[in-house]
Amino acid sequence: MPRALLVKWASAKVIGALHNQLFQQFLGESTLVTFAALLLGLFGAYLLIPAFNQLTDRDMTFVFLENPYALAGLIGIGVLVSLISGSYPAFYVVRLSANTRNER
């Protein structure tokens, strides 16, 4: 785990943050980063579809946002990825004590 993240966590623990608050913070940050990446990827795909159509001589359209099932699937995948990517650091950091040194 990066040292800056451990320092941030330790200072929050010293100030008096509860385990639940730290856990929610890690999951919230993970969710924010995951959905930002998802939106960036959708925007990139939207921009690149015309060039891909010209390259492959096909006529593909961008209908992810028009189809409710595709939109629900994208949101579901985003939630699943954010839970998986944020739960391990959250569980790991919540178990640590603020007064121990975690050196490699």
TORKOLMI-20787 format. One line per field, with one value per residue: residue number from 0; x, z, y of N, C-alpha, C, O in turn. Coordinates in Angstrom, 3 decimals. Each point is the difference from the previous one (the first is absolute). Example, Ala and Ser with C-alpha at 12.3 -4.5 7.8 and 13.67 -1.06 7.14 Angstrom:
2
resi = 0/1
n.east = 13.190/-1.386
n.up = 7.800/-1.385
n.north = -5.690/1.069
ca.east = -0.890/0.820
ca.up = 0.000/0.060
ca.north = 1.190/1.190
c.east = 0.900/-0.770
c.up = 0.000/0.730
c.north = 1.200/1.090
o.east = 1.036/0.509
o.up = 0.665/0.169
o.north = -0.019/1.108
//
This chain:
104
resi = 0/1/2/3/4/5/6/7/8/9/10/11/12/13/14/15/16/17/18/19/20/21/22/23/24/25/26/27/28/29/30/31/32/33/34/35/36/37/38/39/40/41/42/43/44/45/46/47/48/49/50/51/52/53/54/55/56/57/58/59/60/61/62/63/64/65/66/67/68/69/70/71/72/73/74/75/76/77/78/79/80/81/82/83/84/85/86/87/88/89/90/91/92/93/94/95/96/97/98/99/100/101/102/103
n.east = 0.855/-1.298/2.133/0.209/0.183/2.049/1.278/-0.311/0.837/2.179/0.506/-0.318/1.667/1.790/-0.312/0.474/1.594/-2.087/-0.248/-1.608/0.698/1.119/-1.205/-1.084/1.357/0.483/-1.499/0.043/1.602/-0.348/-1.381/0.853/1.353/-0.993/-0.990/1.515/0.643/-1.395/0.002/1.582/-0.396/-1.356/0.900/1.197/-1.177/-0.661/1.616/0.130/-1.823/-0.133/1.143/-1.091/-1.424/0.931/0.476/-1.706/0.117/0.303/-1.751/2.024/-1.365/-0.253/0.084/2.171/0.585/0.497/1.984/-2.234/-0.553/-0.238/-1.892/-1.867/-0.171/-0.690/-2.203/-1.284/0.064/-1.355/-2.180/-0.702/-0.178/-1.871/-1.753/-0.253/-0.682/-2.212/-0.875/0.761/-0.131/-1.909/-0.359/0.793/-1.037/-1.744/0.763/0.260/2.078/-1.396/-0.492/-1.483/1.857/-0.688/1.333/1.105
n.up = 0.000/-1.541/-0.518/-2.161/-1.275/-0.270/-1.536/-2.171/-0.812/-0.543/-1.938/-1.814/-0.503/-1.053/-2.208/-0.942/-1.552/-0.683/1.442/1.525/1.773/1.610/1.532/1.612/1.739/1.449/1.580/1.837/1.551/1.447/1.721/1.754/1.425/1.626/1.718/1.599/1.404/1.719/1.726/1.555/1.508/1.726/1.709/1.505/1.582/1.765/1.534/1.468/1.176/0.562/1.809/1.945/0.519/0.802/2.173/1.412/-0.166/1.955/0.471/0.766/1.309/0.205/0.348/0.149/-1.123/-1.965/0.072/0.062/-1.815/-1.979/-0.348/-0.553/-2.175/-1.409/-0.104/-1.284/-2.206/-0.771/-0.236/-1.823/-1.917/-0.288/-0.687/-2.168/-1.511/0.219/-1.141/-2.030/-1.764/-1.139/-1.432/-2.070/-1.410/-1.045/-1.583/-1.714/0.629/1.260/1.533/-1.395/0.573/-1.544/1.377/-1.565
n.north = -1.167/0.950/0.512/0.519/-1.843/-0.877/1.034/-0.452/-1.912/-0.142/0.964/-1.270/-1.427/0.843/0.310/-1.979/-0.160/0.358/-1.712/0.326/1.192/-1.083/-1.128/1.132/0.369/-1.645/-0.518/1.289/-0.315/-1.668/0.415/1.092/-1.072/-1.195/1.069/0.390/-1.641/-0.352/1.424/-0.303/-1.615/0.526/1.143/-1.160/-1.076/1.218/0.300/-1.689/0.521/2.158/0.585/-0.189/1.662/1.859/0.044/0.269/2.237/1.080/-1.341/0.601/-1.225/2.216/-2.220/0.475/1.840/-0.929/-1.006/-0.231/-1.190/1.021/1.143/-1.130/-0.504/1.608/0.423/-1.318/0.366/1.623/-0.507/-1.096/1.131/1.202/-1.201/-0.523/1.519/0.042/-1.724/-0.507/1.377/-0.251/-1.690/0.338/1.382/-0.913/-1.386/1.405/-0.532/1.223/-1.542/-0.924/-1.112/1.428/-1.172/1.164
ca.east = -0.855/0.839/0.243/-0.871/-1.317/0.086/0.096/-1.351/-0.822/0.442/-0.407/-1.443/-0.206/0.428/-1.002/-1.157/-0.906/-0.454/0.265/-1.042/0.277/1.127/-0.477/-0.817/0.867/0.680/-0.966/-0.417/1.067/0.062/-1.159/0.221/1.009/-0.546/-0.980/0.708/0.631/-1.066/-0.452/1.084/0.007/-1.165/0.253/1.007/-0.644/-0.890/0.823/0.755/-0.848/0.058/1.269/-0.052/-0.905/0.705/1.079/-0.540/-1.029/-1.276/-0.797/-0.360/-0.509/0.215/-1.351/0.054/-0.811/-1.386/-0.524/-0.003/0.696/1.438/0.314/-0.030/1.176/1.184/-0.040/0.261/1.428/0.712/-0.176/0.737/1.441/0.352/-0.047/1.148/1.263/0.078/-0.212/1.241/0.720/-0.801/0.142/1.393/0.322/-0.811/0.589/1.278/-0.005/0.652/1.299/0.988/0.698/-0.155/1.140/0.218
ca.up = 0.000/-0.073/1.274/0.127/0.406/1.410/0.811/-0.013/0.866/1.394/0.510/0.234/1.214/1.151/0.200/0.620/-0.970/0.344/-1.023/-1.015/-0.811/-0.892/-0.985/-0.949/-0.772/-1.024/-1.018/-0.733/-0.926/-1.034/-0.866/-0.772/-1.031/-0.952/-0.894/-0.837/-1.067/-0.859/-0.836/-0.930/-1.008/-0.871/-0.826/-0.986/-0.988/-0.797/-0.933/-0.922/-0.850/-1.427/-0.586/-0.088/-1.105/-1.250/-0.117/-0.248/-1.038/0.591/0.534/1.398/0.694/1.444/0.569/1.397/0.859/-0.429/0.393/1.463/0.488/-0.107/1.027/1.290/0.034/0.243/1.392/0.822/-0.088/0.738/1.435/0.343/-0.041/1.113/1.245/0.038/0.090/1.222/1.235/0.572/0.758/1.148/1.051/0.435/0.771/1.214/0.977/0.497/1.139/-0.364/0.647/-0.500/-1.223/-1.025/-0.910/-0.827
ca.north = 1.167/1.195/0.664/1.178/-0.484/-0.388/1.226/0.571/-0.832/0.146/1.309/-0.064/-0.800/0.786/1.037/-0.635/-0.612/-1.345/-1.010/0.111/1.187/-0.318/-0.961/0.733/0.882/-0.788/-0.420/1.188/0.386/-1.024/0.194/1.227/-0.260/-0.974/0.609/0.974/-0.777/-0.499/1.117/0.320/-1.052/0.182/1.175/-0.390/-0.878/0.848/0.772/-0.842/-0.842/0.376/-0.431/-1.461/-0.305/0.269/-0.980/-1.333/0.122/-0.421/1.093/-0.247/1.180/0.023/-0.048/-0.427/0.849/-0.077/-1.297/-0.043/-1.186/0.266/0.999/-0.706/-0.871/0.829/0.452/-1.185/-0.326/1.041/-0.244/-1.216/0.294/0.889/-0.776/-0.911/0.736/0.787/-0.750/-0.526/1.031/0.436/-1.006/-0.020/1.196/0.041/-0.921/0.491/0.892/1.254/0.159/-0.952/0.395/-1.013/0.112/-1.201
c.east = 0.903/0.090/-0.923/-1.403/-0.004/0.091/-1.367/-0.910/0.369/-0.411/-1.510/-0.311/0.365/-1.019/-1.269/-0.989/-0.343/0.277/-1.008/0.243/1.143/-0.421/-0.835/0.842/0.700/-0.971/-0.484/1.042/0.107/-1.153/0.174/0.984/-0.540/-0.977/0.611/0.671/-1.045/-0.518/1.058/0.082/-1.167/0.191/1.033/-0.580/-0.914/0.784/0.663/-0.862/0.008/1.312/0.035/-0.918/0.688/1.091/-0.526/-1.076/-1.335/-0.728/-0.476/-0.482/0.232/-1.367/-0.004/-0.943/-1.473/-0.663/0.022/0.721/1.518/0.439/0.001/1.199/1.277/0.054/0.285/1.460/0.826/-0.095/0.801/1.513/0.400/-0.050/1.216/1.306/0.124/-0.100/1.307/0.806/-0.774/0.136/1.419/0.308/-0.796/0.592/1.314/-0.192/0.803/1.396/1.020/0.638/-0.080/1.095/0.155/1.282
c.up = 0.000/1.347/0.199/0.446/1.463/0.913/0.079/0.950/1.464/0.571/0.246/1.263/1.248/0.317/0.617/-0.959/0.437/-1.150/-1.142/-0.921/-0.970/-1.104/-1.071/-0.867/-1.118/-1.085/-0.825/-1.010/-1.154/-0.989/-0.888/-1.142/-1.054/-0.973/-0.857/-1.170/-0.969/-0.934/-1.026/-1.120/-0.962/-0.938/-1.087/-1.080/-0.919/-1.044/-1.059/-0.918/-1.462/-0.679/-0.151/-1.142/-1.347/-0.233/-0.380/-1.072/0.474/0.518/1.412/0.626/1.495/0.674/1.473/0.883/-0.381/0.436/1.528/0.573/-0.044/1.056/1.387/0.142/0.279/1.448/0.938/-0.006/0.758/1.510/0.434/0.037/1.164/1.326/0.122/0.203/1.289/1.276/0.600/0.716/1.228/1.148/0.557/0.923/1.295/1.072/0.589/1.212/-0.351/0.601/-0.466/-1.268/-0.970/-1.030/-0.764/0.367
c.north = 1.233/0.717/1.204/-0.410/-0.419/1.215/0.673/-0.775/0.193/1.350/0.031/-0.796/0.797/1.085/-0.583/-0.611/-1.420/-0.961/0.110/1.195/-0.251/-0.966/0.705/0.933/-0.774/-0.451/1.184/0.448/-0.995/0.157/1.222/-0.237/-0.964/0.644/1.114/-0.717/-0.546/1.095/0.398/-1.038/0.106/1.186/-0.314/-0.899/0.795/0.797/-0.871/-0.857/0.457/-0.444/-1.520/-0.437/0.197/-1.042/-1.375/-0.029/-0.595/1.219/-0.352/1.302/-0.161/0.061/-0.416/0.812/-0.020/-1.300/-0.105/-1.220/0.184/1.006/-0.639/-0.930/0.771/0.483/-1.170/-0.402/1.034/-0.196/-1.218/0.252/0.895/-0.726/-0.919/0.770/0.802/-0.796/-0.519/1.084/0.454/-0.999/-0.019/1.171/0.055/-0.906/0.505/0.891/1.244/0.132/-1.030/0.519/-1.157/0.153/-1.306/-0.667
o.east = 0.984/-0.958/-0.470/-0.645/-0.971/-0.566/-0.398/-0.760/-0.880/-0.407/-0.455/-0.913/-0.705/-0.263/-0.734/-1.167/0.857/0.227/0.359/-0.232/-0.071/0.397/0.178/-0.308/0.052/0.323/-0.215/-0.335/0.207/0.191/-0.334/-0.249/0.252/0.073/-0.477/-0.033/0.242/-0.207/-0.327/0.220/0.165/-0.348/-0.153/0.323/-0.054/-0.448/0.207/0.526/0.067/-0.030/0.531/0.305/-0.169/0.207/0.603/-0.490/-0.666/0.527/-1.139/0.446/0.211/-0.590/-1.043/-0.654/-0.837/-1.223/1.076/0.554/0.712/1.072/0.880/0.561/0.841/1.060/0.723/0.557/0.972/0.988/0.657/0.683/1.051/0.821/0.600/0.845/1.117/0.375/0.161/0.395/0.596/0.225/0.193/0.620/0.514/-0.124/0.408/-1.056/0.983/0.801/1.133/-0.620/0.297/-0.189/-0.456/0.354
o.up = 0.738/0.771/1.113/0.777/0.716/1.093/1.060/0.763/0.848/1.158/0.963/0.746/1.006/1.167/0.694/0.352/0.497/-1.134/-1.173/-1.206/-1.157/-1.156/-1.192/-1.176/-1.137/-1.186/-1.205/-1.138/-1.147/-1.208/-1.184/-1.132/-1.192/-1.205/-1.105/-1.131/-1.205/-1.189/-1.148/-1.160/-1.203/-1.179/-1.145/-1.179/-1.202/-1.133/-1.126/-0.938/-0.879/-1.142/-0.983/-0.705/-0.915/-1.133/-0.827/-0.355/-0.727/-0.013/0.198/-0.363/0.495/0.106/0.520/0.885/0.790/0.142/0.593/1.097/0.917/0.588/0.815/1.087/0.779/0.626/0.985/1.046/0.669/0.716/1.041/0.925/0.607/0.874/1.068/0.796/0.417/1.064/1.220/1.146/1.034/1.142/1.204/1.046/1.020/1.189/1.062/0.184/-0.737/-0.493/0.480/-0.774/0.353/-1.053/0.433/-0.586
o.north = 0.040/0.043/0.235/0.704/0.247/0.001/0.482/0.596/0.144/0.079/0.618/0.352/-0.080/0.290/0.705/-0.172/-0.731/0.420/-0.111/-0.085/0.414/0.145/-0.252/0.198/0.469/0.065/-0.133/0.329/0.395/-0.134/-0.031/0.414/0.177/-0.245/0.260/0.485/-0.052/-0.239/0.303/0.349/-0.204/-0.067/0.423/0.147/-0.256/0.175/0.451/-0.599/-0.860/-0.458/-0.517/-0.962/-0.806/-0.436/-0.683/-1.072/-0.738/1.113/-0.422/1.088/-1.107/1.075/-0.395/-0.551/0.439/-0.041/0.067/0.076/-0.409/-0.140/0.277/-0.133/-0.449/-0.008/0.155/-0.336/-0.349/0.160/0.030/-0.438/-0.210/0.280/-0.118/-0.409/0.305/0.493/0.035/-0.217/0.301/0.400/-0.168/-0.190/0.459/0.295/-0.471/0.605/-0.079/0.794/0.023/0.730/-1.141/0.610/-1.058/-1.023
//
